Amino acid sequence: MKNIFYIHLAYRAFAALLPVLLALVVFSGGPALAAPQISLEAPATVARGDAFLALALSSEAVPAFSFSWMGKKHTVTALPVASAPGAAQRWQAVILLPVPLDARESDLTLGVSLATGQGGGKKSGVAAQVVTQGISLYDKDRPVQKLTVDKKYVNPPAAQMERIKADRELVRKTLAEYTPERLWTLPFDRPVPGGVSSLFGLKRVFNGQPRGLHRGLDLRGTEGTPIVACADGRVALTGDLYFSGNVVYINHGEGVFTAYLHMSKILVAQGQPVRKGEVIGLVGATGRVTGPHLHLSLLVQGVSVDPQPFLAVNPAADAAPPAASGMAAQDAKTGK
């Protein structure tokens, strides 16, 4: 009887310890779960004021990747990559990332990992894999553009300052709307066939007064020339802004927007889906300008970057070098 009593006590003690023993096996001595192997592709050097493509690849099916860039994290859905017959299936995510014109760093680090809770971290029993790549920054040659304009183009009337403030807040809220689905493909369509009249990043001086940098690309176009969408997307904003005149902002997904300024006529409505190459408006001279042209902005993760590297090549339009003055005076305004 005494032996049966001791056996019963031992069984109860073992039963109490069983959950602890199992946990030790899983988290300490058990077989490690295999983590998907991921890789990262990105350029080694990028100019300040440019955007660049980053590509993450996984050896196994994963829902999403998390890119780390300049203190921010961007989650991007992974999609299967078409493979040759017999080749292993892979999954990838592509994202556009910006380098601000005024970035002070000379070297930055881009990182990528599986998005939280999707195959990495303590909960899954898999050590999270983080792949990094160093990127060096450099400056492009950005000439100074000196313009002589009416003084009202340099110092807006005090009565308009509230409107200007409201316009900027409206644009800020528009760009804060994030759509996770990527609708854009490269290259972007040229919105008008005309060549470049004013480069992105020009240092502008109005009437002898420095007025910051030109954060867009000016393209030649006569009044009424059709303007087309650079890529698929949804119209995020239309309206008449003080500096920019009649504008259309398009959300292309994954933090990418294009903006079309100074239109004579807007032909789309806010919330409307648009396709690459679809006419969205007509070239004009609305807002603070001295003549018709199109100002094209590319905004990536909230940062203005140079659209030109991503536009489809037009040999006829690109043959002549952009002017640093002359037609560029058509974009005589502040705040852009």
C-alpha positions as CSV (number, residue, x, y, z in Angstrom):
1,M,0.0,0.0,0.0
2,K,2.9,2.3,0.9
3,N,4.4,1.8,-2.6
4,I,1.2,2.6,-4.3
5,F,1.0,5.9,-2.2
6,Y,4.5,6.9,-3.3
7,I,3.8,6.1,-7.0
8,H,0.7,8.3,-6.8
9,L,2.7,11.2,-5.4
10,A,5.3,10.8,-8.1
11,Y,2.7,10.8,-10.8
12,R,1.1,13.9,-9.5
13,A,4.5,15.7,-9.3
14,F,5.3,14.6,-12.9
15,A,1.9,15.8,-14.1
16,A,2.5,19.2,-12.5
17,L,5.9,19.5,-14.2
18,L,4.9,18.3,-17.6
19,P,3.9,21.7,-19.1
20,V,7.2,23.2,-17.9
21,L,9.2,20.3,-19.4
22,L,7.3,20.6,-22.7
23,A,8.1,24.4,-22.8
24,L,11.7,23.7,-22.3
25,V,11.7,21.2,-25.1
26,V,10.0,23.6,-27.5
27,F,12.0,26.7,-26.7
28,S,15.4,25.2,-25.7
29,G,16.1,21.7,-26.9
30,G,13.5,21.2,-29.6
31,P,14.2,21.2,-33.3
32,A,14.5,24.8,-34.7
33,L,11.9,25.9,-37.2
34,A,13.4,26.8,-40.6
35,A,13.1,30.5,-41.4
36,P,12.5,31.6,-45.0
37,Q,15.7,32.9,-46.6
38,I,15.3,36.5,-47.7
39,S,17.5,38.7,-49.8
40,L,17.6,42.4,-50.7
41,E,18.4,44.3,-53.9
42,A,18.9,48.1,-54.0
43,P,21.4,50.5,-55.6
44,A,24.7,51.2,-53.9
45,T,24.5,54.9,-54.5
46,V,21.6,57.3,-54.8
47,A,21.5,61.1,-55.4
48,R,19.9,63.4,-52.9
49,G,16.5,64.3,-54.2
50,D,16.0,61.0,-56.0
51,A,14.0,57.9,-55.2
52,F,15.1,54.3,-55.8
53,L,13.6,50.9,-56.1
54,A,14.2,48.3,-53.4
55,L,13.4,44.6,-54.0
56,A,13.0,41.9,-51.3
57,L,12.9,38.2,-52.2
58,S,12.0,35.1,-50.1
59,S,12.7,31.5,-50.8
60,E,9.3,30.5,-49.3
61,A,5.7,31.9,-49.4
62,V,5.5,34.9,-47.0
63,P,2.6,37.5,-46.7
64,A,4.7,40.7,-46.4
65,F,8.1,42.3,-45.9
66,S,9.0,45.2,-43.7
67,F,11.5,47.7,-45.1
68,S,13.4,50.0,-42.7
69,W,14.6,53.3,-44.2
70,M,15.5,56.6,-42.6
71,G,13.9,55.8,-39.3
72,K,10.6,54.6,-40.8
73,K,9.1,51.1,-41.4
74,H,7.1,50.3,-44.6
75,T,5.2,47.1,-44.8
76,V,4.8,45.8,-48.4
77,T,2.7,42.7,-49.5
78,A,4.7,39.9,-51.1
79,L,3.7,38.5,-54.4
80,P,4.8,35.2,-56.2
81,V,7.4,35.6,-58.9
82,A,6.9,33.9,-62.2
83,S,9.5,31.0,-62.4
84,A,10.9,28.9,-65.1
85,P,9.5,25.3,-65.3
86,G,11.2,23.2,-62.6
87,A,12.6,26.3,-60.8
88,A,11.8,27.0,-57.1
89,Q,9.0,29.4,-56.5
90,R,10.0,32.7,-54.9
91,W,8.0,35.7,-53.4
92,Q,9.0,39.3,-53.7
93,A,8.0,42.8,-52.7
94,V,9.0,46.1,-54.5
95,I,8.9,49.6,-53.0
96,L,10.0,53.1,-54.0
97,L,11.9,54.9,-51.3
98,P,13.0,58.5,-51.2
99,V,16.2,60.4,-50.4
100,P,15.3,64.0,-49.4
101,L,17.1,66.9,-51.2
102,D,18.3,68.2,-47.9
103,A,19.5,64.8,-46.5
104,R,22.6,65.5,-44.4
105,E,23.9,61.9,-44.1
106,S,26.6,60.6,-46.5
107,D,25.7,57.0,-45.9
108,L,22.5,55.3,-44.9
109,T,21.4,51.7,-44.2
110,L,18.4,50.0,-45.8
111,G,17.0,47.0,-44.0
112,V,14.4,44.4,-44.7
113,S,12.8,41.6,-42.7
114,L,9.6,39.6,-42.6
115,A,6.7,41.7,-41.4
116,T,6.0,41.2,-37.7
117,G,4.2,37.9,-36.9
118,Q,4.8,36.4,-40.3
119,G,7.5,33.9,-39.8
120,G,9.9,35.7,-37.5
121,G,10.3,36.7,-33.9
122,K,9.8,34.9,-30.5
123,K,6.2,33.9,-31.0
124,S,7.0,31.7,-34.0
125,G,10.1,30.2,-32.4
126,V,12.2,31.5,-35.4
127,A,15.0,34.0,-35.1
128,A,13.9,37.1,-37.1
129,Q,16.2,37.5,-40.1
130,V,17.2,41.1,-41.0
131,V,19.1,41.8,-44.2
132,T,20.8,45.2,-44.6
133,Q,22.5,47.1,-47.3
134,G,24.5,50.3,-47.1
135,I,23.7,53.1,-49.6
136,S,26.0,56.1,-50.2
137,L,24.5,59.5,-51.1
138,Y,25.8,62.1,-53.5
139,D,24.7,65.4,-54.9
140,K,23.6,66.1,-58.5
141,D,24.6,69.3,-60.2
142,R,21.6,71.6,-59.5
143,P,22.1,75.0,-61.1
144,V,20.9,78.3,-59.7
145,Q,18.0,79.9,-61.6
146,K,17.7,83.7,-61.4
147,L,14.3,85.2,-62.3
148,T,12.9,88.7,-62.3
149,V,9.2,88.8,-61.6
150,D,6.4,91.0,-60.2
151,K,7.0,91.4,-56.5
152,K,3.6,89.8,-55.8
153,Y,5.1,86.5,-57.0
154,V,7.8,86.8,-54.3
155,N,5.8,88.1,-51.3
156,P,2.1,87.0,-51.2
157,P,-0.4,89.5,-49.9
158,A,-1.1,89.2,-46.2
159,A,-4.8,88.7,-46.9
160,Q,-3.9,85.4,-48.7
161,M,-1.8,83.8,-46.0
162,E,-4.7,81.9,-44.3
163,R,-5.6,80.4,-47.7
164,I,-2.0,79.4,-48.3
165,K,-1.9,77.7,-44.9
166,A,-5.1,75.9,-45.5
167,D,-3.9,74.7,-49.0
168,R,-0.7,73.2,-47.4
169,E,-2.7,71.4,-44.7
170,L,-5.0,70.0,-47.4
171,V,-2.1,68.6,-49.4
172,R,-0.5,67.3,-46.2
173,K,-3.6,65.3,-45.3
174,T,-4.0,64.0,-48.8
175,L,-0.4,62.6,-48.8
176,A,-1.0,61.0,-45.4
177,E,-3.6,58.7,-46.9
178,Y,-1.9,55.3,-47.4
179,T,-3.1,52.7,-49.9
180,P,-1.2,49.4,-49.4
181,E,-1.9,48.0,-52.9
182,R,0.7,49.0,-55.5
183,L,-1.0,50.3,-58.6
184,W,2.0,51.9,-60.4
185,T,4.4,50.2,-62.9
186,L,7.6,51.6,-64.4
187,P,8.3,53.5,-66.5
188,F,5.7,56.2,-65.8
189,D,4.0,57.6,-68.9
190,R,5.0,61.2,-69.8
191,P,2.1,63.4,-68.8
192,V,2.7,65.7,-71.8
193,P,4.9,65.2,-74.9
194,G,6.9,68.4,-74.3
195,G,10.5,68.5,-73.1
196,V,11.8,69.7,-69.8
197,S,11.9,73.5,-69.2
198,S,12.9,73.5,-65.6
199,L,14.7,70.8,-63.6
200,F,13.9,69.4,-60.2
201,G,16.0,70.8,-57.5
202,L,16.9,74.1,-59.1
203,K,18.0,76.7,-56.6
204,R,15.7,79.7,-57.3
205,V,16.4,83.4,-56.8
206,F,13.5,85.7,-57.4
207,N,14.3,89.4,-57.7
208,G,17.6,88.8,-56.0
209,Q,16.0,86.9,-53.1
210,P,16.7,83.2,-52.6
211,R,13.4,81.3,-52.5
212,G,14.4,77.7,-51.9
213,L,14.4,74.7,-54.3
214,H,12.2,73.8,-57.2
215,R,10.6,70.5,-56.0
216,G,9.1,69.4,-59.3
217,L,9.7,69.0,-63.0
218,D,8.4,71.6,-65.4
219,L,7.4,70.3,-68.8
220,R,6.6,72.4,-71.9
221,G,3.1,72.5,-73.1
222,T,0.8,75.0,-74.9
223,E,-2.6,76.0,-73.4
224,G,-5.1,73.2,-73.8
225,T,-2.5,70.3,-74.3
226,P,-4.0,67.1,-72.8
227,I,-2.3,65.9,-69.6
228,V,-2.4,62.1,-69.0
229,A,-1.9,60.1,-65.8
230,C,1.6,58.7,-65.3
231,A,0.3,55.5,-63.8
232,D,-2.8,53.7,-62.6
233,G,-4.3,55.1,-59.4
234,R,-7.1,56.9,-57.8
235,V,-7.7,60.7,-57.8
236,A,-6.9,61.8,-54.3
237,L,-7.4,65.6,-54.6
238,T,-8.6,68.2,-57.1
239,G,-9.0,71.9,-56.6
240,D,-7.7,75.4,-57.1
241,L,-4.8,76.2,-54.8
242,Y,-3.2,79.6,-54.4
243,F,0.3,78.8,-55.7
244,S,-0.4,75.8,-57.8
245,G,-3.7,76.8,-59.5
246,N,-5.9,73.9,-60.7
247,V,-4.4,70.7,-59.5
248,V,-4.9,66.9,-59.6
249,Y,-3.2,64.6,-57.1
250,I,-3.2,60.8,-57.9
251,N,-2.6,58.1,-55.3
252,H,-0.8,55.2,-57.0
253,G,-0.5,53.1,-53.8
254,E,2.4,52.1,-51.6
255,G,3.0,55.7,-50.6
256,V,3.5,57.0,-54.2
257,F,1.6,60.1,-55.5
258,T,1.9,62.3,-58.6
259,A,0.6,65.9,-58.8
260,Y,-0.2,67.9,-61.9
261,L,-0.2,71.7,-61.4
262,H,-1.4,74.9,-63.2
263,M,-4.1,73.1,-65.3
264,S,-6.5,75.2,-67.4
265,K,-9.2,72.5,-66.9
266,I,-9.6,69.5,-64.6
267,L,-11.3,66.5,-66.3
268,V,-11.5,64.0,-63.4
269,A,-13.2,64.0,-60.0
270,Q,-11.9,63.2,-56.5
271,G,-12.1,59.5,-55.8
272,Q,-12.3,58.5,-59.4
273,P,-10.0,55.6,-60.5
274,V,-7.8,56.4,-63.5
275,R,-5.6,54.3,-65.8
276,K,-2.1,55.0,-67.0
277,G,-2.3,57.2,-70.1
278,E,-5.9,58.5,-69.3
279,V,-6.5,62.2,-69.9
280,I,-7.0,64.0,-66.6
281,G,-6.8,67.6,-67.5
282,L,-5.4,70.3,-69.9
283,V,-2.2,72.4,-69.7
284,G,-2.8,75.9,-68.4
285,A,-1.3,78.9,-66.6
286,T,-3.4,79.0,-63.4
287,G,-1.9,79.8,-60.0
288,R,1.3,81.8,-59.6
289,V,2.8,81.5,-63.1
290,T,3.7,83.7,-66.1
291,G,2.8,81.3,-68.9
292,P,1.3,77.8,-69.7
293,H,3.3,74.7,-68.7
294,L,2.9,71.6,-66.6
295,H,4.6,71.3,-63.2
296,L,4.8,67.5,-62.4
297,S,5.5,66.4,-58.8
298,L,6.4,62.9,-57.7
299,L,5.9,62.3,-53.9
300,V,7.3,59.1,-52.4
301,Q,6.5,58.3,-48.8
302,G,5.7,62.0,-48.3
303,V,8.9,63.3,-49.8
304,S,9.2,65.3,-53.1
305,V,11.7,63.6,-55.4
306,D,12.8,64.0,-59.1
307,P,10.2,62.4,-61.5
308,Q,12.5,62.5,-64.5
309,P,14.4,59.2,-64.0
310,F,11.1,57.3,-63.9
311,L,9.5,58.8,-67.0
312,A,9.3,57.0,-70.3
313,V,12.0,58.3,-72.7
314,N,11.0,60.7,-75.4
315,P,14.0,61.2,-77.7
316,A,12.5,64.2,-79.5
317,A,11.6,65.9,-76.3
318,D,14.7,65.1,-74.4
319,A,17.1,66.0,-77.2
320,A,17.4,69.7,-76.2
321,P,19.0,70.4,-72.7
322,P,16.6,72.0,-70.2
323,A,17.0,75.8,-69.8
324,A,17.9,77.4,-66.5
325,S,15.9,80.5,-67.4
326,G,13.6,81.6,-70.1
327,M,10.6,79.2,-70.2
328,A,11.4,78.3,-66.6
329,A,10.2,81.7,-65.6
330,Q,6.7,80.4,-66.3
331,D,6.9,78.7,-62.9
332,A,7.7,81.9,-61.0
333,K,6.3,81.1,-57.6
334,T,7.3,80.4,-54.1
335,G,6.8,77.3,-51.9
336,K,7.6,74.6,-54.6
